[in-house]
Amino acid sequence: MIVLTQKNGDREPSEQVGDTSPEDAPKVRSTISQPVCASLYNKVVTIDFQTVFSTVTINIANKTTGEIVSSELFINPTSFSIDLNGKDTGDYMIEIISNEISLEGHFSL
């Protein structure tokens, strides 16, 4: 299982909103149902969508070199796999980006 979290800044107010400043804003502390699940098995990343998104961009990058090893745009995705066989062993980052949400996760090959 690849743990996906919202990208930094997506849930934090950057400026004062009404009577609430960023310092006074409520902090998310409870478990939130994930709209996307990702897993890694035999160098294949599988992504399953629990929520419908019109378009989603998936980027996978080697964290050590910064090289983007996969970047794909999907329309109305439900489930798909990305084969990373032939890629170097190391630490990788996955980004899942749509108009509704942006998630990131880390895994090792």
C-alpha positions as a Markdown table, in Angstrom:
| # | Residue | x | y | z |
|---|---|---|---|---|
| 1 | Met | 0.0 | 0.0 | 0.0 |
| 2 | Ile | 1.3 | 3.5 | -0.8 |
| 3 | Val | 0.1 | 6.1 | 1.7 |
| 4 | Leu | -1.3 | 9.1 | 0.0 |
| 5 | Thr | -1.6 | 12.5 | 1.7 |
| 6 | Gln | -2.8 | 15.8 | 0.5 |
| 7 | Lys | 0.0 | 18.0 | -0.8 |
| 8 | Asn | 1.3 | 20.6 | 1.6 |
| 9 | Gly | -0.8 | 23.8 | 1.6 |
| 10 | Asp | -3.9 | 22.2 | 0.1 |
| 11 | Arg | -5.8 | 22.2 | 3.4 |
| 12 | Glu | -4.2 | 25.2 | 5.2 |
| 13 | Pro | -5.6 | 28.7 | 4.7 |
| 14 | Ser | -2.9 | 31.0 | 3.4 |
| 15 | Glu | -4.5 | 34.2 | 4.5 |
| 16 | Gln | -7.2 | 35.5 | 6.8 |
| 17 | Val | -10.6 | 34.1 | 5.8 |
| 18 | Gly | -13.5 | 36.2 | 7.4 |
| 19 | Asp | -12.8 | 36.4 | 11.1 |
| 20 | Thr | -10.4 | 33.4 | 11.1 |
| 21 | Ser | -6.7 | 33.8 | 10.6 |
| 22 | Pro | -4.4 | 30.9 | 9.5 |
| 23 | Glu | -3.2 | 30.6 | 13.1 |
| 24 | Asp | -6.8 | 30.3 | 14.4 |
| 25 | Ala | -8.1 | 28.0 | 11.6 |
| 26 | Pro | -9.2 | 24.5 | 12.7 |
| 27 | Lys | -6.7 | 21.7 | 12.1 |
| 28 | Val | -7.8 | 18.5 | 10.6 |
| 29 | Arg | -7.2 | 15.7 | 13.1 |
| 30 | Ser | -9.6 | 12.9 | 12.1 |
| 31 | Thr | -9.3 | 10.2 | 9.5 |
| 32 | Ile | -10.7 | 11.2 | 6.1 |
| 33 | Ser | -11.9 | 8.6 | 3.6 |
| 34 | Gln | -9.4 | 8.5 | 0.7 |
| 35 | Pro | -10.8 | 9.1 | -2.8 |
| 36 | Val | -7.8 | 7.3 | -4.3 |
| 37 | Cys | -5.9 | 4.2 | -3.3 |
| 38 | Ala | -2.5 | 3.2 | -4.6 |
| 39 | Ser | -0.4 | 0.1 | -4.1 |
| 40 | Leu | 2.9 | -1.3 | -5.3 |
| 41 | Tyr | 3.5 | -5.0 | -6.2 |
| 42 | Asn | 6.4 | -6.3 | -8.3 |
| 43 | Lys | 7.3 | -2.8 | -9.5 |
| 44 | Val | 3.8 | -2.1 | -10.8 |
| 45 | Val | 1.9 | 0.8 | -9.2 |
| 46 | Thr | -1.9 | 0.2 | -9.3 |
| 47 | Ile | -4.2 | 3.2 | -8.6 |
| 48 | Asp | -7.9 | 2.7 | -7.8 |
| 49 | Phe | -10.3 | 5.7 | -7.7 |
| 50 | Gln | -13.2 | 5.6 | -5.2 |
| 51 | Thr | -14.4 | 9.0 | -6.4 |
| 52 | Val | -15.1 | 10.1 | -10.0 |
| 53 | Phe | -12.7 | 12.8 | -11.4 |
| 54 | Ser | -13.0 | 14.2 | -14.9 |
| 55 | Thr | -9.3 | 14.4 | -15.5 |
| 56 | Val | -6.3 | 13.3 | -13.4 |
| 57 | Thr | -2.6 | 13.7 | -14.0 |
| 58 | Ile | -0.2 | 11.1 | -12.5 |
| 59 | Asn | 3.5 | 11.9 | -12.1 |
| 60 | Ile | 6.1 | 9.5 | -10.8 |
| 61 | Ala | 9.5 | 10.8 | -10.1 |
| 62 | Asn | 12.8 | 9.3 | -8.8 |
| 63 | Lys | 13.4 | 11.3 | -5.6 |
| 64 | Thr | 17.2 | 11.0 | -5.8 |
| 65 | Thr | 17.7 | 12.1 | -9.4 |
| 66 | Gly | 14.5 | 14.2 | -9.8 |
| 67 | Glu | 13.8 | 12.4 | -13.1 |
| 68 | Ile | 10.2 | 12.0 | -14.0 |
| 69 | Val | 9.8 | 8.4 | -14.9 |
| 70 | Ser | 6.1 | 8.5 | -15.7 |
| 71 | Ser | 3.7 | 11.3 | -16.4 |
| 72 | Glu | 0.2 | 10.5 | -17.8 |
| 73 | Leu | -3.2 | 12.3 | -18.1 |
| 74 | Phe | -6.3 | 10.1 | -17.6 |
| 75 | Ile | -9.9 | 11.0 | -18.4 |
| 76 | Asn | -12.6 | 9.7 | -16.0 |
| 77 | Pro | -10.2 | 7.1 | -14.5 |
| 78 | Thr | -11.5 | 4.2 | -12.4 |
| 79 | Ser | -8.4 | 2.0 | -12.1 |
| 80 | Phe | -5.1 | 1.6 | -13.9 |
| 81 | Ser | -1.6 | 0.3 | -13.5 |
| 82 | Ile | 1.9 | 1.8 | -14.3 |
| 83 | Asp | 4.7 | -0.7 | -14.9 |
| 84 | Leu | 8.0 | 0.5 | -13.5 |
| 85 | Asn | 10.0 | -2.6 | -14.4 |
| 86 | Gly | 13.3 | -1.5 | -15.9 |
| 87 | Lys | 13.5 | 1.5 | -13.6 |
| 88 | Asp | 16.3 | 1.9 | -11.1 |
| 89 | Thr | 16.0 | 0.8 | -7.5 |
| 90 | Gly | 15.5 | 3.7 | -5.2 |
| 91 | Asp | 13.0 | 6.1 | -3.6 |
| 92 | Tyr | 10.1 | 7.5 | -5.7 |
| 93 | Met | 7.4 | 10.0 | -5.3 |
| 94 | Ile | 3.9 | 9.8 | -6.9 |
| 95 | Glu | 1.6 | 12.8 | -7.4 |
| 96 | Ile | -2.0 | 12.5 | -8.3 |
| 97 | Ile | -3.4 | 15.9 | -9.4 |
| 98 | Ser | -6.9 | 16.9 | -10.5 |
| 99 | Asn | -9.0 | 20.1 | -10.2 |
| 100 | Glu | -10.6 | 18.6 | -7.1 |
| 101 | Ile | -7.6 | 17.2 | -5.2 |
| 102 | Ser | -3.9 | 16.8 | -5.2 |
| 103 | Leu | -2.2 | 13.9 | -3.4 |
| 104 | Glu | 1.3 | 12.7 | -3.0 |
| 105 | Gly | 2.9 | 9.5 | -1.7 |
| 106 | His | 6.4 | 7.9 | -1.5 |
| 107 | Phe | 7.6 | 4.4 | -2.1 |
| 108 | Ser | 10.7 | 2.4 | -2.8 |
| 109 | Leu | 11.5 | 0.0 | -5.7 |
